[in-house]
Amino acid sequence: MTETFTGSFTQQDPIPETGIEAALAVLRHGRLHRYNTAPGEVSETALLEQEFAASVGAQYCLAVASGGYAMATALRAVGVKPGDHVLSNAFTLAPVPGAIAAVGAVPVFVGVTESLTIDLDDLEAKLDHARVLLLSHMRGHICDMDRLMAMCDAASVTVIEDCAHTMGAAWNGVPSGRHGAIGCYSCQTYKHVNSGEGGFLVTDDPHLAAKSVMLSGSYMLFERHLAAPPKEAFADLKYDTPNISGRMDNLRAAILRPQVADLAAQCARWNERYYALEAGLRDTPGLKVIDRPAQETIVGSSIQFLLLDWTAAAVQEVIKRCLARGVELKWFGAAEPVAFTSRYDSWRYAPSTPMAASDRILAGVVDMRVPLTFSLDDCALIARIIRGEVSAVYQATA
Ligand SMILES: *Cc1c(COP(=O)(O)O)cnc(C)c1O
């Protein structure tokens, strides 16, 4: 009998009841704008920022409208100007080069390794091309952050971390987003907390924090924040910083606060599912699982494997056969961008030169979401289906 999977790859957990209750309270009093507070009231947004800052051990946190907005704000805060070059990953998703384009800057793409992290040798060779690196921990894979930071510090390259896929993860015990000057996170539905849209930016630098708060559209209400620097930090900024509105609102903050409190438990649930899938895929002929370094604390909200040096036709055959059995895989080798999946050479607004070593890897990257609505039995079944179809196609083409 051929097994099939009938679950959904895009169905997330519901919002926790405490979040629903808190959201209803905000709807009932009607003060949704973060600076619309009753006398003595502290807004849900200010509390959320304080709680998220504490969760990653950051001095300052700003909640904003999206992860993409957090990255563009971070780039502006560190002084990226139109026409500047910004180093970034070739293997990432469209909001990352999009954030660079939003400030009129130009991405310089850095290659990817078989560990699916940024190629640090390629980065080293390109460090003199830019003053800023927008580092994307794509699909949760964290590179050797100790080597990366040593390299960037020595070259005076400022690091901004895109932690859309690493909220709750860590390198050598340091939370992801806390190595560089600024860490950016997303609260979009497919990430680790879900308010539909939303994002965070964290930093220990009072100047970068104050500038980000002003940029986000604080008017002169920055004293209503709980995770922003004191008002002195704004003194020389408030006349010169444009307001580029992208604030978080109290409704979304109310939904997020219980999720931030529960993040560690949710991450543990993701990892149980991830390791069940990984165990089921290991030692499949022709398929390479991505071994995770001991320094990495992962959040397995998605899983990747490599069909390295397979023909495009054979990879597509695997994807087609898995889909016929209910398993939705994404492929980073496709010539055309599909749904959320695209690659550096499909972003035509950002010029790139082909990178043969990275292209070989991207042509083999297969990617799958792991929503928490999957059970461990679902994960074992999905792994059996992938294993069966990969083996069948591999044998047929060998
Ligand atoms: C989702 C995502 C972001 C941020 O996206 P928003 O939709 O703007 O919140 C940033 N980087 C990566 C790699 C992402 O997948």
The ligand as an SDF file (V2000), in Angstrom:
LIG
                    3D

 15 15  0  0  0  0  0  0  0  0999 V2000
   10.0900   36.3570    6.2310 C   0  0  0  0  0  0  0  0  0  0  0  0
   11.4800   36.7760    6.0690 C   0  0  0  0  0  0  0  0  0  0  0  0
   11.8970   38.0620    6.4090 C   0  0  0  0  0  0  0  0  0  0  0  0
   10.9920   39.1580    6.9050 C   0  0  0  0  0  0  0  0  0  0  0  0
    9.8160   39.1500    6.2600 O   0  0  0  0  0  0  0  0  0  0  0  0
    8.5210   40.0350    6.5680 P   0  0  0  0  0  0  0  0  0  0  0  0
    7.4900   39.3300    5.7860 O   0  0  0  0  0  0  0  0  0  0  0  0
    8.8410   41.3900    6.0750 O   0  0  0  0  0  0  0  0  0  0  0  0
    8.2640   40.0190    8.0400 O   0  0  0  0  0  0  0  0  0  0  0  0
   13.2440   38.3310    6.3140 C   0  0  0  0  0  0  0  0  0  0  0  0
   14.1220   37.4170    5.9020 N   0  0  0  0  0  0  0  0  0  0  0  0
   13.7630   36.1750    5.5630 C   0  0  0  0  0  0  0  0  0  0  0  0
   14.8020   35.2000    5.1480 C   0  0  0  0  0  0  0  0  0  0  0  0
   12.4220   35.8170    5.6200 C   0  0  0  0  0  0  0  0  0  0  0  0
   12.0440   34.5860    5.2670 O   0  0  0  0  0  0  0  0  0  0  0  0
  1  2  1  0
  2  3  1  0
  2 14  2  0
  3  4  1  0
  3 10  2  0
  4  5  1  0
  5  6  1  0
  6  7  2  0
  6  8  1  0
  6  9  1  0
 10 11  1  0
 11 12  2  0
 12 13  1  0
 12 14  1  0
 14 15  1  0
M  END
$$$$
